[in-house]
Amino acid sequence: MVSILVDRDIQLRSFTLDDAPALFETIEASRSFLRPWMKWVDHTTKVEELTQFIQKAQTRLHQQIGLELRIFRHQQILGGMGMHNWDHETKKAQIGYWLCPSCEGQGLAYRCGIRFLQFLFEKPGLNKIEIHFMARNHRSAALAKRLGFQVEGLIRQSYLIHGRLEDIVITGLLKSEWNPQQFPSLP
């Protein structure tokens, strides 16, 4: 199990099977907000699907190929943050994240992102972390920039979602560029 303290109220933690009902409630309440950006929203219609997702996430963690964490405050799930496409040879991976709409605009993804990046550079010893996002997702672009990621390229019409081809922006951050002191300290 992975647990990362973000501040006195917020924690990133591995999912357990007991999280499935609460995770489903959060997704259900956020469905229309998340749907434009996340394909998996349309395929998450039952608690049982999230139980399977959590089981697969536990296997990916055990096999060291991925990491799925819940963002929670006072036992309430607010979203998720994860690492995938973990390449042990090049020591690189991608991260992704989502929040419920009521948490947007509070700096929560930023604070969680700082702690998650710190964890990924220190514990598994990654050398490079990437964030990929749709070009029209301005909030993800702003978060990547605020966290110090640099735009490395644009892959045109390479992601199909809801019958529409989207451009994908690739951003990256190297361990040598990471300076946790540049960020205001979190409580």
MOLINLIN-V193498 format. One line per field, one symbol per residue. psi: psi as a letter, one per 40 degrees, with the letter a starting at -180 (. if undefined). A space follows every 10 residues. Layout:
psi = ???
//
This chain:
psi = hhhhhdaedh ihiiiideed ddddddddee dddddedhde ddegeidddd dddddddddd ddefeihhii hihfehheai hihifhhdde fiiiiiiiii deeieeeddd dddddddddd ddcefidhhi hhihdegddd ddddddeeii heihhhfehh hfehhiihhh iihideehgd eeiiii.
//
